[in-house]
Amino acid sequence: MGQLDGKVAIVTGSGRGIGRDVALRLARDGAAVVVNDLDEGPAKETIALIEGIGGRAVACNGDVTAKDFGDRIVDVAVKQLGGLHVIVNNAGYTWDNVIQKMSDEQWYAIMDVHVTAPFRILRAFAPYLREQFEAEAKRGERVVRKVVQISSTSGVRGNAGQVNYSSAKAAVTGMTRTLAKEWGRYAVTVNCVAFGYIQTRLTKPLAEGEAGTIEVAGRQVKVGVQGARIAAMNQMIPLGRGGLPAEAAGAVYLFCSPDSDFVSGQTLLVTGGA
């Protein structure tokens, strides 16, 4: 018996990285998962991994910033998996520059993926949430649902060269606190996890593997971190290294599990002690 048996979860950006590990962690504990990625291939890989451990998953691929995406992914969860109990708004990326060199396109792209996309998903969830809560209350049932937002230490402390990303991630914490107050009456907890340095493709040392770019919606976006900067970050982390995606997923899982049923409106910094 898993703590999430019978639950249905949405995890955006779960084709790879932290999102994949979150989806796997939820599935291992019994949840059926709606997997999302920009590209079909990575999503299929995550679904295969979930099915390989005896779990259930379906895909809802595409750009989370599309205007109809929120309605679409909620619809997939409800119609294909039979409900919706957990939403993890994880999809995102960085597109850095100092403010005087940052274009409007850079600003809005990052705000759209980190703020507008979660807003639309949660707005689409609201009518279903209220309907289910009222039906459950009539039956004398109390079902606690979970929303977990993904922020960053950049949104809590700021970070040079990331005025767009830092602003977006700060907005996520405000959204979290507000919805915790609006949705508590519906037995929903809304919490936020703010990551420090986690070892993903977005933070790979520039000397390794890829050429330091990823493609997002037809754009070539620079990613990766200079090796010297990684060494400096590791020195500042009491645990001596960046976190692993599976460790990041564990922090998200805490807010998805019944163990946090009386925790809401909180932002947990996951930094290895930094």
Helices and strands as residue ranges (DSSP letters): E 8-11, H 17-28, E 32-35, H 40-52, E 57-59, H 69-81, E 86-89, G 99-101, H 104-111, I 112-116, H 117-138, E 145-152, H 153-157, H 163-183, G 184-186, E 188-195, G 201-203, E 213-216, E 219-222, H 227-236, H 245-256, G 258-260, E 267-270
